[in-house]
Amino acid sequence: MGQVYVSITGLRLKSVFQMPRFYWHALRSMRQATHADGNLSVATRTINGVHHTLSVWRDEAAMRTFLTAGAHGQAMRAFRSIATGKVVGFAAYTPPSWDAVPTIWNDRGREV
């Protein structure tokens, strides 16, 4: 396999009361990502109270096309009222393991 583009997102809800809105946007965004052109895989896990998404894309352009479109675009516009978080994206030959995700996110992520 050649290089792929890896995107890691981690979000912390601002309040437990934001959970229904968060999951409404998250489920719609996951459905969109699963069917997006260039998406190779997408998975989520909650680790230490942080809702992480690990997605793997054919290339950065495919991820960027997905980023602001459809349900994910709507989620991004609602994000600031729901959660705080960081994102990190990078090219790699293999995606990181879930064990490595929190460290990569914490050390290399940029606040959004």
N, C-alpha and C positions, 0 to 999 in steps of 0.2 A: 504494500500500500504506500502511495506517496504521501506527501504532507496533506493534512486536513486542517480545518480551522476549528479550534475549541473555544467555546464560550462558557464561562462560569458566572452565574449570578447568585447572590445571596441577599435575602431580604429579611428584615426584622419588622414585624408588625408594630405600628405605633400604639395600638391598643387592641385588646382582645375583641373589642367591639368591631374592629375592622376585618375580622376573620371571614364573615360571609362575603363581603366585597372582594377580599383577596382571593378566596377560593373560586368565586364566580369568574373573575378575570383569569386566574391561573388555569382552570380547566379549559376554558375557551382557547387560551394561548397554547396550551399543550396540544389540543386537537389541531390547531392551525400548524404548529411546528411539525407535528407528525406527518402532515401531508404537504409540507412546504418543499418546493423544488430545491434540491441541493442538501436537504437535511438527511444525515446518515443515521443519527440516533439522538434521542432526547430522553432524559430521565430526571426525576426529582427525589430529593431526600431532605428531611429536616434533621439538622445536626446542631446540637446545643442551642436550640431555639431559633436557628437561622434556616429559612426555607431556601434551599439551594436548587438550582437547575444546572445541569451539565448537558450541553448540546454539542454535537459534532456535525460539522458542515463540510461540504465539498470544498468550499473556499470562503474567504471573507465576504466576497460580493454576494453570495447566496444568503449568508447570515444577515447582511445589511438590508437586502431586499425584504426579508421577513420582518426585520426589526420594527419598522414603522407602519407596516401594513395590517389591515384587518383587526382581529381581536387583540393581537399583541400591541398594535399601535394605540388602541383604546386603553389598554392596560397601562401603557407608558404614560399616557396623558393623565390617568387617575393616580398614578404611583405616589406622588408626593403627599397626597392626603391619606394614603393607606400604610405606607412603610418607609423605612430608610434602608439603604443598602449600598453594595459595591458590586462592580462587574470587572471581569478580566477576560480578555480574548487573546489568543496566540496561536501561531502555527505549530504543529507538532506531527510527528510520524505516528504516534499512538496517543490516544486520550489518556489522561491521568486516571488512576484508580480513585474510588470514592474516599479511601483513606487519605489521599493526598489533597483532595479538593479543599478542605477547610484551611490548610496551610497556604496553598496557592492563593486562595481568595483573600485571606487575611494579609499576606505579605505583598501581593502584587495588585490587588483590586483597587479600583479608583471609585471614590464616592460618587453616587448618582443622585 
